[in-house]
Amino acid sequence: MKLKASLAIAIAFGLMAGMAHAATEIVVATVNNGHMIEMQKQTKHFEAANPDIKVKWVTLEEGALRARVTTDIATKGGQFDVMTIGMYETPIWGKKGWLNELKTSAAYDADDILPAMCNGLSVDGKMYAAPFYGESSMLMYRKDLADKAGVTVPSNPTWAQVKDLAAKIHNPKEGVYGICLRGKPGWGDNMAFLTTLVNTSGGQWFDMKWKPQLESKPWKDAITFYVDLLTKYGPPGSANNSFNEILALYNEGKCGMWIDATIAASFITDPKQSKVADKVAFAQAPTMVTPKGANWLWAWALAIPAGTKNAAAAQKFIEWSTSKEYINLIGKEVGWGNVPTGTRKSTYTNENFLKAAKFAVAEKAAIDSANPNDATLPKSPYVGVQFAAIPEFQAIGIAVGQQMSAALAGKTTIDKALKASQVAAEREMKKAGYYK
C-alpha cells in the first residue's frame, strides 16, 4: 500500500512539474530584423540554462509589430510577456504604468550600458526596457565607386557633397544607383530618416506653442531636396523601400550610398551576406544648415508589459538576451562583426570586436553625438531626434509618412503633401488639447 501511495504521489508530483513547466512559457513579440532572427536561433542556450522556461516567438514586420504591441498593451490584452519596443514607446508607456520596471541583478552590470541608451529607456531614473541593440544613423558608401569618381568623402560630409557624389556614381545601366534612402511610409520608416533631414535643414515638428511646422521653409527645403535626389539618383520604386528592402539592394551592390541605421554596418560588411563587404566605408550623417539632429538615436529594446503573469521568467530572458555574455556568445558562434552593437561600453573596448568591425569608431561617434534633448535649431518643446516623444506623434507620423511617400512616388505635389500633413497634424494636436 505504501509503495502504491508513494507511486501515486510521485506521479502527481510529475504531473504538477509538467504543469508548472507549461505555465512558464513566455511569448516574445519581436521585429523581423537580422539580430532578432539570430536571437531566436540562440534561444536554445537560454532554454538549456533555464529548463523551466520555454520561449515562444511572434515575429512581425516593423509596422505590424508596433500596431500589435500598442493595441495589446493599451487594452491590457496580455498576449505577450516580452515586447520589443523602442525609445519612443518606452518613456511614454513607463510613465503610464504600462511596463514593469526592470530591476536587474548585479551580475548584469547595468552601469556598462551606454548612457545615451540608458537615459532614453528610463523615466525618473528607473529603467523600463533593456537595449538589445542601439543605433544612430550614418553614411555608408561604396569607397571603390567614390575612388573611381576621384572623390574623397570627409568624415563629416554635407548633403551638397553627398548629392554631388550620387550624381557621379549613379549608373543604372550597370545596376548601380547613386543613393538609396527610405521611402516606405511610417513614423519609424521614412519619417525617421526625413525628420533628421528636416532637423539639419533647420526645421522642427512643433514650435514652443506645440503648433505643427510642416509648411515651414525648412520642411519644404528638406522634402524638395529629398524628392529631387531620389528621383534623379535613387532606385526605381523608392517609395516602397525601408531598411530591409535597401539592405537587400545594398548587399547586391546596387546602392552607391545609404544613410540609415548604424546597425546596418554589421550586415553590409559581412561577406556571407554582402557582395560588396570589402568595398564599404563610413562617415557621419550629412549636414545641411546645422549639425543638430542630423543623425538619429534609437534602441530596439526588450520590455515587460505590466499585465504579464510571467514577470520573473520574462526578466530572466531579458537579462540573458541583453547581457555582455550574450554579446560574447554571438561573437564566438556567429562572428564579432555580427554582434548586436550600440548598447554596452564593454563592446567598444573589446579587441575582438574592434578588429572585426571597421565601422565601430564611426558608429560610436554617431551614437555619442545624438542628443534627444537638443535636436533642433529652433527651440522645441519635445524630446526626441527622429520623433517627438508624445503619444500623439505615432498617428501624426503615420499620416505625414503617407503624404511624403506619395510625393516621392509622384502621386501628389510636395506643396500639397505638406499642406495635407499640416492639416492632419493640427487636427491631432487640437483634439489632444495642446492648443485651440
C-alpha positions in Angstrom: 0.0 0.0 0.0 2.8 2.4 1.0 4.5 1.6 -2.3 1.3 2.4 -4.3 0.8 5.6 -2.3 4.4 6.7 -2.9 4.0 5.9 -6.6 0.7 7.9 -6.8 2.5 10.9 -5.1 5.4 10.6 -7.5 3.1 10.6 -10.5 1.2 13.5 -9.0 4.4 15.5 -8.5 5.5 14.6 -12.0 2.2 15.9 -13.4 2.5 19.1 -11.3 6.0 19.6 -12.5 4.8 19.2 -16.1 2.0 21.7 -15.5 4.5 24.1 -13.8 6.8 23.8 -16.9 3.9 24.5 -19.2 2.9 27.6 -17.2 6.3 29.2 -17.7 6.1 29.5 -21.5 6.8 33.2 -22.3 5.7 34.8 -25.5 8.2 37.3 -27.0 7.0 39.8 -29.7 9.8 41.0 -31.9 10.7 42.6 -35.2 12.0 40.7 -38.2 15.4 42.3 -38.2 18.6 40.2 -38.6 19.7 40.5 -35.0 16.3 39.4 -33.6 16.2 36.4 -36.0 19.7 35.4 -34.8 18.5 35.7 -31.2 15.8 33.2 -31.9 18.4 30.7 -33.1 20.4 31.2 -30.0 17.5 30.8 -27.6 18.3 27.1 -27.3 21.2 28.2 -25.0 18.8 30.1 -22.7 16.4 27.2 -22.6 19.2 24.8 -21.8 20.3 27.0 -18.9 16.6 27.6 -17.8 14.8 24.3 -18.5 11.7 25.5 -16.6 11.2 28.3 -19.2 10.1 27.8 -22.8 10.2 30.7 -25.3 7.6 31.2 -28.0 8.2 33.8 -30.7 5.8 36.2 -32.6 7.9 37.8 -35.3 6.5 40.7 -37.3 7.4 43.4 -39.8 8.2 46.7 -38.0 4.9 48.5 -38.7 2.8 45.4 -37.9 4.8 44.8 -34.7 4.2 48.4 -33.5 0.5 48.1 -34.2 0.1 44.8 -32.4 2.1 45.6 -29.2 0.5 49.1 -29.0 -3.0 47.6 -29.2 -2.2 44.8 -26.7 -0.6 47.0 -24.1 -3.3 49.7 -24.3 -6.1 47.2 -24.0 -4.2 45.0 -21.4 -4.6 42.1 -23.8 -1.9 40.1 -22.2 -0.8 38.3 -25.4 2.9 39.0 -24.7 5.3 38.6 -21.8 8.2 40.4 -23.5 7.8 43.1 -26.1 10.3 44.6 -28.5 9.8 48.3 -28.3 11.9 51.4 -28.8 12.9 54.8 -27.3 9.6 56.3 -28.4 7.3 54.0 -26.6 9.4 53.2 -23.5 9.2 56.6 -21.7 5.5 57.1 -22.6 4.4 53.7 -21.5 6.7 53.6 -18.5 5.1 56.9 -17.3 1.6 55.4 -17.8 2.4 52.4 -15.7 2.1 50.0 -18.6 5.6 48.5 -18.2 7.3 46.8 -15.3 10.4 48.5 -14.0 13.5 46.4 -14.8 15.4 45.6 -11.6 18.4 43.8 -12.9 20.9 41.7 -10.9 24.4 42.9 -10.0 25.9 40.4 -12.5 24.0 42.1 -15.3 26.1 45.2 -14.8 23.6 47.9 -15.8 26.4 50.5 -15.4 28.0 49.1 -18.5 25.1 50.2 -20.7 25.9 53.3 -22.8 24.4 56.5 -21.0 22.5 57.6 -24.2 20.7 54.2 -24.3 20.0 54.0 -20.6 18.6 57.6 -20.4 16.4 57.0 -23.5 14.9 53.9 -21.9 14.3 55.4 -18.4 11.7 57.5 -16.6 12.7 59.4 -13.5 15.9 57.3 -13.2 14.0 53.9 -13.5 14.8 51.7 -16.5 11.7 50.2 -18.2 13.4 48.5 -21.2 16.8 47.0 -21.8 18.5 47.7 -25.1 19.0 44.7 -27.3 20.8 46.8 -29.9 21.2 50.5 -30.2 21.9 52.7 -33.2 22.3 56.1 -34.6 22.4 56.8 -38.3 25.4 57.4 -40.6 26.6 57.4 -44.2 27.6 54.1 -45.6 29.2 54.3 -49.0 31.0 52.4 -51.7 34.6 53.5 -51.4 35.6 51.8 -54.6 33.0 53.9 -56.5 34.0 57.1 -54.8 37.7 56.4 -55.6 36.8 55.7 -59.2 35.0 59.1 -59.3 38.0 60.8 -57.8 36.0 61.8 -54.7 37.3 61.7 -51.1 34.4 61.6 -48.7 35.1 63.6 -45.5 34.3 62.1 -42.1 31.6 64.9 -41.7 30.1 65.4 -45.2 27.5 67.9 -46.2 24.3 67.0 -48.1 25.6 69.0 -51.1 28.7 66.8 -51.2 26.5 63.7 -51.0 24.4 64.8 -53.9 27.5 65.6 -56.0 28.9 62.1 -55.3 25.5 60.5 -56.0 25.4 62.2 -59.5 29.0 60.9 -60.3 28.4 57.3 -59.3 24.8 56.8 -60.5 25.0 54.2 -63.2 21.6 52.4 -63.6 22.8 50.7 -66.9 25.3 48.8 -64.7 22.7 48.3 -62.0 24.2 50.9 -59.5 22.1 53.7 -58.1 23.8 56.8 -56.7 21.9 56.7 -53.4 19.3 54.6 -51.6 17.1 56.2 -48.9 13.9 55.2 -47.1 10.6 56.0 -48.8 8.2 53.5 -47.3 5.5 55.3 -45.2 5.6 55.1 -41.4 6.6 57.2 -38.4 9.6 54.8 -37.8 10.2 54.2 -41.5 10.5 57.1 -44.0 9.8 59.7 -41.2 12.7 58.5 -39.1 15.1 59.5 -41.9 13.1 62.5 -43.1 12.9 64.0 -39.6 16.8 64.1 -39.4 16.9 65.8 -42.8 14.4 68.4 -41.6 16.3 68.9 -38.4 19.6 69.5 -40.2 17.7 71.8 -42.6 16.8 74.0 -39.6 13.3 72.6 -39.0 11.2 71.1 -36.3 7.9 69.2 -35.8 6.3 71.7 -33.4 7.2 75.2 -32.2 7.2 76.1 -28.5 3.4 76.5 -28.6 3.0 73.0 -30.0 1.9 74.3 -33.4 2.9 71.9 -36.2 5.5 73.4 -38.6 5.0 71.2 -41.7 4.6 74.1 -44.1 7.7 76.0 -42.9 10.6 76.7 -45.2 12.9 74.1 -43.7 10.4 71.3 -44.3 9.8 72.5 -47.9 13.6 72.7 -48.5 14.2 69.3 -47.0 11.4 67.4 -48.8 12.2 69.1 -52.1 15.8 68.1 -51.8 14.9 64.5 -50.9 12.4 64.0 -53.7 14.8 65.5 -56.3 17.8 63.4 -55.0 15.9 60.1 -55.1 14.1 60.9 -58.4 17.4 61.5 -60.1 19.8 59.1 -58.4 17.7 56.6 -56.5 16.5 53.1 -57.5 13.0 52.8 -59.1 10.2 52.2 -56.6 12.0 54.1 -53.7 8.6 54.9 -52.2 8.3 51.2 -51.2 11.7 50.9 -49.6 12.6 50.8 -46.0 15.5 49.3 -44.0 15.2 45.7 -45.1 14.5 46.4 -48.8 17.5 48.8 -49.0 19.7 46.3 -47.1 19.0 43.7 -49.8 19.8 46.2 -52.6 23.0 47.3 -50.9 24.2 43.8 -50.3 23.6 43.1 -54.0 25.9 46.0 -54.9 23.1 48.2 -56.2 23.5 51.2 -53.9 26.4 53.7 -54.1 25.4 55.3 -50.8 22.9 54.8 -48.0 22.1 56.9 -44.9 20.4 54.8 -42.4 20.8 52.9 -39.1 24.3 52.3 -38.0 23.3 48.7 -37.2 23.3 48.0 -41.0 27.1 48.2 -41.0 27.4 44.8 -39.5 25.3 43.3 -42.3 26.9 45.1 -45.3 30.4 44.3 -44.1 29.6 40.6 -43.7 30.9 38.6 -46.7 28.4 35.9 -46.1 25.6 38.4 -46.8 27.1 41.2 -48.9 28.7 41.1 -52.3 30.4 44.4 -51.5 31.6 43.7 -47.9 35.2 44.7 -48.6 34.2 47.9 -50.5 32.3 49.8 -47.9 33.4 52.8 -45.9 31.6 55.0 -43.3 31.2 58.7 -42.4 28.9 60.7 -40.1 25.3 61.6 -41.3 25.4 64.5 -43.7 24.5 68.0 -42.6 22.7 70.9 -44.2 22.2 74.1 -42.2 23.0 72.8 -38.8 24.6 69.6 -37.4 21.8 69.4 -34.8 19.5 66.4 -35.2 21.3 65.2 -38.4 21.6 61.6 -37.0 19.0 59.8 -35.0 19.2 57.8 -31.8 17.3 54.6 -31.3 17.3 51.3 -29.5 15.3 48.2 -30.1 14.7 47.2 -26.5 13.0 44.5 -24.6 10.3 45.3 -22.0 7.9 43.5 -19.8 4.2 44.6 -20.1 2.6 45.2 -16.7 -0.1 42.6 -17.5 2.2 39.6 -17.7 1.7 36.7 -15.4 5.3 35.5 -16.1 7.3 38.6 -15.0 10.1 36.6 -13.3 10.7 34.4 -16.4 10.4 37.4 -18.7 13.0 39.3 -16.6 15.4 36.3 -16.8 15.1 36.2 -20.6 15.7 40.0 -20.9 18.8 39.8 -18.7 20.2 36.9 -20.8 19.5 38.5 -24.2 20.8 41.9 -23.4 23.9 40.8 -21.4 27.6 41.0 -22.1 27.6 37.2 -22.1 25.1 37.2 -25.0 27.3 39.5 -27.0 30.2 37.2 -26.3 28.1 34.2 -27.4 27.3 35.8 -30.7 30.9 36.8 -31.2 32.0 33.2 -30.8 29.1 31.5 -32.6 28.5 33.9 -35.4 31.4 36.3 -35.6 32.5 39.5 -33.8 31.4 41.6 -36.8 27.9 40.4 -36.3 27.3 41.1 -32.6 24.4 43.4 -31.6 26.0 46.8 -31.1 25.3 50.2 -29.6 24.4 49.1 -26.1 27.4 48.5 -23.9 30.6 50.3 -23.2 32.5 47.0 -23.0 31.7 46.2 -26.6 33.7 49.2 -27.8 36.7 48.2 -25.7 36.6 44.5 -26.8 39.6 43.9 -29.1 37.9 41.1 -30.9 35.0 43.4 -31.9 37.3 46.4 -32.8 39.4 44.1 -35.0 36.3 42.7 -36.8 34.2 45.9 -37.0 35.7 48.6 -39.2 32.5 50.6 -38.6 32.9 50.7 -34.8 34.5 54.1 -34.4 32.0 55.8 -36.8 29.1 54.1 -35.1 30.0 55.1 -31.6 30.8 58.7 -32.6 27.3 58.9 -34.1 25.6 57.4 -31.0 27.6 59.7 -28.7 26.7 62.8 -30.8 23.0 62.3 -30.9 21.1 64.4 -28.3 17.3 63.9 -28.0 17.1 67.0 -25.7 18.6 69.4 -28.2 18.0 68.1 -31.7 16.6 71.2 -33.5 18.0 74.6 -34.3 14.9 76.5 -33.1 14.0 75.5 -29.5 11.4 72.7 -29.4 9.1 71.6 -26.6 9.6 67.9 -27.2 12.3 65.3 -26.6 13.5 63.0 -29.4 15.7 63.3 -32.5 13.7 61.5 -35.2 10.4 61.6 -33.3 8.6 63.7 -30.8 8.1 61.7 -27.6 4.3 62.4 -27.2 1.5 59.8 -27.6 0.0 61.7 -30.5 3.1 61.5 -32.6 2.5 58.0 -33.8 -0.7 58.9 -35.6 0.8 62.2 -36.9 4.0 60.5 -38.1 2.0 57.8 -40.0 -0.2 60.4 -41.7 2.7 62.5 -42.7 4.7 59.5 -43.8 1.9 58.5 -46.2 2.0 62.0 -47.7 5.8 62.1 -48.1 5.7 58.7 -49.8 3.0 59.8 -52.2 5.1 62.9 -53.0 8.1 60.8 -53.7 6.1 58.5 -55.9 4.8 61.5 -57.9 1.2 60.9 -56.8 0.9 64.4 -55.3 3.0 67.6 -55.3 5.3 68.5 -52.4 3.2 71.5 -51.6 0.0 69.5 -51.4 1.6 66.8 -49.4 3.0 69.3 -46.8 -0.4 71.1 -46.7 -2.3 67.8 -46.0 0.3 66.9 -43.4 -0.1 70.2 -41.6 -3.9 69.8 -41.6 -3.6 66.3 -40.2 -1.1 67.3 -37.5 -3.1 70.3 -36.4 -6.2 68.2 -36.1 -4.5 65.7 -33.9 -2.8 68.3 -31.7 -6.0 70.3 -31.3 -8.0 67.2 -30.5 -5.5 66.3 -27.8 -5.8 69.8 -26.3 -2.2 71.1 -27.0 -3.7 74.3 -28.3 -7.0 75.7 -29.6 
